[in-house]
Amino acid sequence: MKNRRKNRRTRDSRKVEAQQTSIVALNEEATGPSSSGVGRRDFLKLSLAAGIGMAAPMIFVRKATAQPGDRVLKVVQWKHFVPDYDKYFNDVFAKEFGEKHKCKVEVDYVGTADLPTAIAADISRGGGHDVFHLNGTGAALYDKVLVDVSDLANQLAKAHGGWIPFAQSIGQVHGKWLAIPSWYIAYPYIVNAGYFKEVGESYTDKTSWHDLLRIGAKLKKAGHPIGIPYSQTPDANDNILPMMWSFKAYMFDQAGNIAFKKKEIVEVLKFGADLFQQTMTDEVLSWDDSSNNRFIASGKGAVVCNPISAYRTAAKDNPDVYRNLDIDKTPLGVGGVRLNYGRSMSYGIYNFSKQQDLAKEFLLAMNSEALQGMEASTGYNNPFLSGLYKKPMPVIGHEPKLELLQDFYKDVRFIGFPGPMTKVATAMYAKFIVPTMFAEVAKGKNPRAAMEDAETKLRAIPV
């Protein structure tokens, strides 16, 4: 019996070691040397890049507030860019949960660059926290250290009308729910309607990608280019991927295997080059994640694809521009297909946690109360449970220009589409394979050669 237990522990240790090796290798490929001064432009260049992080020591020091014998649930949480959300999460939700369940909830807020490191450190030492935040990554990246939460996912689905389309692609691995998708950040189009009017055009729910190309050429000639980053920054992925999907230019099949739709990819690369040359300026080749915010809020640009942060920035810094801004869905693609993009936020429970049942209760409560979180986040946190989309929704259902975001979920897709968010798909995002491919063609490279180079890079990623 002792030998069998020892062998089991050895096998489990090897699984964790393999998980750490995968994370560390991906971190080295995706992020390179670290630097100080991490802002929103690093928002997922480091963490969304694949939950990646060196297993460097990260010890959270706090004054002991729990009494001996008390139940303590420890959560490592991404530090939201809306401070009021963190205040709500800690001072309202976590506090009330603790009082109801007679436990102490300790939340460690971690910046974007440090979150994957904190997770890797927990895995390395087999302890530290019970619940962790998956910022833009799917359950597949951490499948060896996650608890099966299928019972919880099914309970939530039954109580709240099921999951929105493609939530399973994030939380499920081989048919089991290993993480709970909790909310996503929408990437609508932010359009300066005044500039469109100047050139005798308008952006409507019927506007297609080819319409945008035609109108964009007129806008650029009038001094108001559009802005889609073709650079080494997360927003470039977030902008280009839905364009590819709208052209059915897929890189994966429904099972998550690498399967390039080569004809369609070549066509969208040609279109992307035309879009760059006719509607944009060279600056998009070197943009970071804050560039498109400045571009639209300053009044220079006519169109960007970005979370509503850019819209809110204009409201604060440039009211004259803000008055002309509209929030719209992604342009229509082949056959009238519209596919929007969302950056996913999920939660998992470590399989070495001693509070797994309490952790499940925590995630049950958090997702059941997702609309309170949406309000606290000023409309950024869009839920994954279908039954929560009753109009009017908090914040976005009460601002006329944001109302259409209440239906954004119907067309939203995530990394790896049309398949799941696999480790390879996450690494594709981290390595900026797609923006690099588009930038190369925009600068004159043969589209087929650029596509073949991208496929070679993708197939070189260790599974």
C-alpha positions in Angstrom: 0.0 0.0 0.0 2.8 2.4 0.9 4.6 1.7 -2.4 1.4 2.3 -4.3 0.8 5.6 -2.6 4.4 6.6 -3.2 4.1 5.7 -6.9 0.9 7.7 -7.1 2.6 10.8 -5.6 5.5 10.3 -8.0 3.2 10.3 -11.0 1.3 13.4 -9.7 4.6 15.2 -9.1 5.7 14.4 -12.7 2.4 15.9 -14.0 3.0 19.1 -12.1 6.6 19.2 -13.2 5.5 18.8 -16.8 2.9 21.6 -16.3 5.6 23.9 -14.9 8.0 23.1 -17.8 5.3 23.9 -20.4 4.5 27.2 -18.7 8.2 28.2 -18.3 9.0 27.3 -21.9 6.1 29.3 -23.3 7.0 32.3 -21.0 10.5 32.3 -22.4 9.3 32.3 -26.0 6.5 34.8 -25.5 7.8 37.5 -23.2 11.6 37.5 -23.2 13.3 39.6 -20.6 11.1 41.5 -18.2 11.0 45.2 -17.9 9.6 47.7 -15.4 6.6 50.0 -15.9 3.9 47.5 -17.0 0.7 49.3 -18.1 -2.4 48.3 -20.1 -0.3 47.8 -23.3 1.2 44.8 -21.5 -2.3 43.6 -20.6 -2.0 40.1 -21.8 1.3 40.4 -23.7 2.5 38.8 -20.5 -0.5 37.2 -18.9 -2.9 36.5 -21.8 0.1 35.3 -23.6 -0.6 32.0 -22.1 -0.9 32.0 -18.4 2.8 32.1 -18.7 5.2 32.8 -16.0 8.4 31.7 -14.5 7.9 29.8 -11.3 9.9 32.4 -9.4 9.2 32.7 -5.7 6.2 35.0 -4.9 5.2 35.0 -1.3 2.2 37.0 -0.3 2.8 38.6 3.2 -0.3 39.6 5.2 -1.2 40.1 8.8 -2.8 37.1 10.3 -6.5 37.9 10.6 -8.0 34.3 10.7 -8.2 32.6 14.0 -6.9 29.1 14.6 -9.4 26.6 13.3 -11.1 29.1 11.0 -11.7 28.1 7.4 -9.7 30.3 5.0 -10.2 30.5 1.3 -7.3 32.1 -0.6 -7.8 33.7 -4.0 -5.2 35.1 -6.4 -7.0 37.6 -8.5 -6.0 39.8 -11.5 -6.0 43.5 -10.5 -8.8 45.0 -12.6 -8.2 48.2 -14.5 -11.4 49.5 -13.0 -10.5 50.0 -9.3 -14.1 50.1 -8.2 -14.5 46.5 -9.3 -11.7 45.3 -7.0 -13.3 47.3 -4.2 -16.6 45.6 -4.8 -15.0 42.2 -5.1 -13.1 42.5 -1.8 -15.2 44.7 0.4 -18.7 43.5 -0.7 -18.8 40.2 -2.4 -15.9 38.4 -0.6 -16.9 39.9 2.7 -20.5 38.8 2.4 -19.5 35.4 1.2 -17.3 34.9 4.2 -20.0 36.0 6.6 -22.5 33.6 5.0 -20.2 30.6 5.0 -18.4 31.4 8.2 -15.0 31.6 6.7 -12.3 34.1 5.9 -11.7 35.0 2.2 -8.3 36.4 1.5 -7.8 37.9 -1.9 -4.4 38.7 -3.3 -4.6 41.2 -6.2 -1.8 40.8 -8.7 -0.9 43.0 -11.7 -1.0 41.7 -15.2 2.7 41.0 -15.4 2.8 39.1 -12.1 -0.3 37.0 -12.3 1.2 34.1 -14.3 4.2 34.2 -12.0 2.0 33.9 -9.0 0.1 31.0 -10.5 3.4 29.2 -11.5 4.7 29.8 -7.9 1.6 28.1 -6.5 2.0 25.2 -8.8 5.7 24.9 -8.0 5.2 24.7 -4.2 1.8 22.9 -4.3 0.1 25.5 -2.3 -0.5 29.2 -1.6 -4.0 29.7 -3.0 -7.1 27.7 -3.6 -8.8 29.7 -6.5 -6.9 31.4 -9.3 -7.9 33.8 -12.1 -7.2 32.7 -15.7 -6.7 36.0 -17.5 -7.4 35.3 -21.2 -6.3 31.7 -21.0 -8.3 28.5 -21.3 -8.4 25.6 -18.9 -6.2 23.6 -21.2 -3.1 25.5 -20.2 -3.4 24.3 -16.6 -5.2 21.0 -17.1 -2.9 19.0 -14.9 -3.5 21.1 -11.8 -7.2 21.9 -12.0 -10.1 20.3 -10.2 -13.0 18.9 -12.3 -15.8 21.5 -11.8 -18.3 19.9 -14.2 -20.8 19.6 -11.4 -20.6 23.3 -10.7 -20.7 24.2 -14.4 -23.8 22.1 -14.9 -25.4 23.6 -11.8 -24.8 27.2 -13.0 -26.1 26.3 -16.5 -29.3 24.8 -15.1 -29.9 27.8 -12.9 -29.1 30.5 -15.4 -30.3 29.3 -18.8 -27.1 27.6 -20.0 -23.8 29.1 -21.2 -23.4 31.5 -24.1 -22.0 30.1 -27.3 -18.4 28.9 -27.2 -18.0 29.2 -23.4 -17.2 25.5 -23.4 -14.2 26.2 -25.7 -12.6 28.0 -22.8 -13.6 25.9 -19.7 -13.7 22.3 -21.0 -10.9 19.9 -21.7 -11.8 16.5 -23.2 -15.4 17.0 -22.2 -14.7 17.9 -18.5 -15.1 21.4 -17.1 -11.8 22.4 -15.5 -12.5 26.1 -15.3 -15.5 28.4 -15.0 -15.7 31.2 -17.6 -16.9 34.1 -15.6 -16.8 37.2 -17.8 -15.3 38.6 -21.0 -14.3 42.0 -22.2 -16.0 43.0 -25.5 -14.1 44.4 -28.5 -16.6 46.5 -30.4 -15.8 49.0 -33.2 -15.6 52.6 -32.0 -16.5 54.8 -34.9 -16.4 58.6 -35.4 -19.7 59.1 -37.1 -18.9 62.7 -37.8 -16.0 61.8 -40.0 -18.1 59.2 -41.9 -20.7 61.9 -42.5 -18.0 64.3 -43.8 -17.3 61.8 -46.6 -21.0 61.0 -47.3 -21.0 57.6 -45.6 -22.3 55.9 -42.5 -21.3 52.8 -40.5 -24.4 50.6 -39.9 -25.2 47.0 -38.9 -25.0 46.2 -42.7 -21.4 47.5 -43.2 -19.1 44.8 -44.5 -15.4 44.5 -44.5 -15.3 45.5 -48.2 -17.5 48.5 -47.4 -15.0 49.5 -44.7 -12.2 49.2 -47.2 -14.0 51.5 -49.7 -15.1 54.0 -47.0 -11.7 53.9 -45.3 -10.0 55.0 -48.4 -12.2 58.1 -48.5 -11.6 58.7 -44.8 -7.8 58.4 -45.2 -7.9 60.9 -48.1 -9.9 63.3 -45.9 -7.2 63.0 -43.2 -9.0 60.5 -40.9 -7.4 57.1 -41.3 -8.7 53.9 -39.6 -6.5 52.1 -37.0 -6.1 48.3 -36.8 -2.7 47.4 -35.2 -0.4 45.1 -37.2 2.1 45.0 -34.5 3.5 42.9 -31.6 0.8 43.8 -29.1 -2.3 41.9 -27.8 -4.8 44.3 -29.4 -3.4 43.3 -32.8 -4.5 39.7 -32.2 -7.8 40.9 -30.8 -8.5 43.0 -33.9 -7.2 40.7 -36.6 -8.6 37.4 -35.5 -12.3 38.3 -35.9 -11.4 39.7 -39.4 -9.9 36.3 -40.3 -12.9 34.4 -38.9 -15.3 36.6 -40.9 -13.5 35.5 -44.0 -13.6 31.8 -42.8 -9.8 31.9 -42.8 -9.3 29.4 -40.0 -6.0 28.1 -38.6 -7.6 25.3 -36.5 -10.4 22.8 -36.9 -13.3 22.3 -34.5 -11.2 19.8 -32.5 -8.4 22.3 -32.0 -6.0 20.7 -34.5 -3.8 22.9 -36.7 -5.7 23.0 -40.0 -5.0 26.0 -42.2 -7.8 27.0 -44.6 -5.1 28.1 -47.1 -7.2 29.6 -49.8 -9.2 31.7 -47.4 -6.1 32.7 -45.4 -4.3 33.9 -48.6 -7.4 35.9 -49.5 -7.7 37.6 -46.2 -4.0 38.4 -46.2 -4.5 40.1 -49.5 -7.4 42.0 -48.2 -5.5 42.9 -45.1 -2.7 44.4 -47.2 -5.3 46.5 -49.2 -6.8 47.6 -45.9 -3.4 48.7 -44.6 -2.3 50.5 -47.8 -5.6 52.2 -48.6 -7.0 53.1 -45.2 -4.2 53.2 -42.6 -0.8 54.8 -41.9 2.5 53.1 -41.1 2.1 53.9 -37.4 -0.1 50.8 -36.9 3.0 48.6 -37.5 4.5 49.7 -34.2 1.4 50.4 -32.0 1.1 49.2 -28.5 -2.2 48.6 -26.7 -2.6 52.3 -25.7 -2.1 53.7 -29.2 -5.5 53.0 -30.6 -7.1 54.7 -27.5 -5.1 57.8 -28.2 -5.7 57.6 -31.9 -9.5 57.7 -31.6 -9.8 59.9 -28.5 -7.5 62.6 -29.9 -9.7 63.0 -33.0 -7.1 61.8 -35.4 -8.6 58.4 -36.3 -12.0 57.5 -37.7 -12.3 53.8 -36.5 -10.7 51.5 -34.0 -11.6 48.1 -32.5 -11.2 48.3 -28.7 -12.9 47.9 -25.4 -15.1 50.8 -24.3 -12.1 52.2 -22.4 -11.3 54.3 -25.5 -14.8 55.6 -25.6 -14.7 56.5 -21.9 -11.3 58.2 -22.4 -12.7 60.4 -25.1 -15.6 61.3 -22.8 -13.2 62.5 -20.2 -10.4 64.1 -22.3 -12.1 65.2 -25.5 -15.9 65.9 -25.2 -16.1 67.2 -28.8 -14.8 63.9 -30.2 -16.8 61.9 -27.7 -20.1 63.4 -29.0 -19.4 61.9 -32.5 -18.4 58.4 -31.3 -20.6 55.4 -31.8 -20.2 51.9 -30.6 -20.8 49.3 -33.3 -20.3 45.6 -34.0 -17.6 44.1 -36.2 -18.1 44.4 -40.0 -19.9 41.6 -41.9 -17.7 39.0 -43.6 -18.3 36.3 -46.2 -21.9 35.4 -46.6 -23.0 38.0 -44.1 -21.1 36.4 -41.2 -20.4 38.6 -38.3 -18.0 37.4 -35.6 -17.0 39.6 -32.6 -14.1 39.1 -30.3 -14.0 38.8 -26.5 -11.1 38.5 -24.1 -12.1 35.8 -21.6 -11.7 35.8 -17.8 -12.1 32.5 -16.0 -11.5 30.9 -12.6 -10.1 27.5 -11.6 -9.5 25.6 -8.4 -6.1 23.9 -7.7 -6.3 20.2 -7.2 -3.9 20.6 -4.2 -6.4 22.9 -2.4 -7.7 21.8 0.9 -10.8 23.9 0.5 -12.2 22.5 -2.8 -15.8 22.4 -1.7 -15.7 25.9 -0.3 -14.0 27.1 -3.5 -16.8 25.7 -5.6 -19.4 27.5 -3.4 -17.3 30.7 -3.9 -17.4 30.3 -7.7 -21.1 29.4 -7.6 -21.9 32.6 -5.8 -19.6 34.8 -7.9 -21.1 33.7 -11.2 -24.6 33.8 -9.9 -24.0 37.4 -8.9 -22.2 38.3 -12.1 -24.5 41.3 -12.8 -23.4 43.0 -9.7 -19.8 42.6 -10.9 -20.8 44.0 -14.3 -22.2 47.1 -12.6 -19.2 47.5 -10.4 -16.9 47.2 -13.5 -18.9 50.0 -15.2 -19.9 47.6 -18.0 -16.6 45.9 -18.8 -17.4 42.5 -17.3 -19.8 40.7 -19.7 -21.2 37.4 -18.2 -21.0 34.0 -19.7 -24.4 32.7 -18.5 -27.2 33.2 -21.0 -29.9 33.9 -18.4 -28.1 37.0 -17.2 -28.7 38.7 -20.6 -32.1 40.2 -19.7 -32.5 43.8 -20.9 -31.8 46.3 -19.7 -28.5 45.1 -18.4 -26.4 47.0 -15.8 -24.6 50.1 -17.3 -24.7 49.1 -21.0 -28.5 48.8 -21.0 -28.8 52.4 -19.7 -26.4 54.2 -22.0 -28.0 54.5 -25.5 -24.7 54.2 -27.4 -23.8 51.0 -25.5 -27.1 49.2 -25.7 -26.1 47.1 -28.7 -23.4 45.4 -26.5 -26.3 43.6 -24.8 -26.4 41.4 -27.9 -22.7 41.2 -28.5 -22.5 37.7 -26.9 -24.5 36.2 -29.7 -21.6 36.6 -32.1 -18.6 36.6 -29.7 -15.8 34.1 -30.3 -12.5 33.4 -28.5 -8.9 32.3 -29.2 -8.7 29.0 -31.1 -12.0 29.4 -32.9 -13.6 27.3 -34.4 -12.0 25.0 -32.0 -11.2 25.2 -28.2 -8.7 27.4 -26.6 -5.8 24.9 -26.7 -2.3 25.4 -25.5 -1.2 25.8 -29.1 -3.8 28.4 -29.8 -2.8 30.3 -26.7 0.8 30.2 -27.7 -0.1 31.4 -31.2 -1.5 34.5 -29.5 1.5 34.9 -27.3 4.0 34.7 -30.1 2.0 37.2 -32.3 2.1 34.8 -35.2 -1.0 36.3 -36.8 -0.1 40.1 -36.6 3.4 39.2 -37.9 1.9 37.4 -40.9 -0.3 40.4 -41.7 2.4 43.0 -41.2 4.8 41.0 -43.5 2.2 41.0 -46.3 1.3 44.6 -45.7 5.0 45.4 -46.3 5.2 43.4 -49.5 5.8 39.8 -48.7 4.1 37.2 -50.8 0.9 36.1 -49.0 1.4 32.4 -49.5 5.0 32.6 -48.2 3.9 34.5 -45.1 1.1 32.0 -44.5 3.5 29.0 -44.8 6.0 30.7 -42.4 3.2 31.2 -39.9 2.1 27.6 -40.2 5.7 26.4 -39.7 5.9 28.5 -36.5 2.6 27.2 -35.2 3.6 23.5 -35.8 6.9 24.1 -34.0 5.0 24.9 -30.8 5.4 21.9 -28.4 2.0 20.3 -27.4 
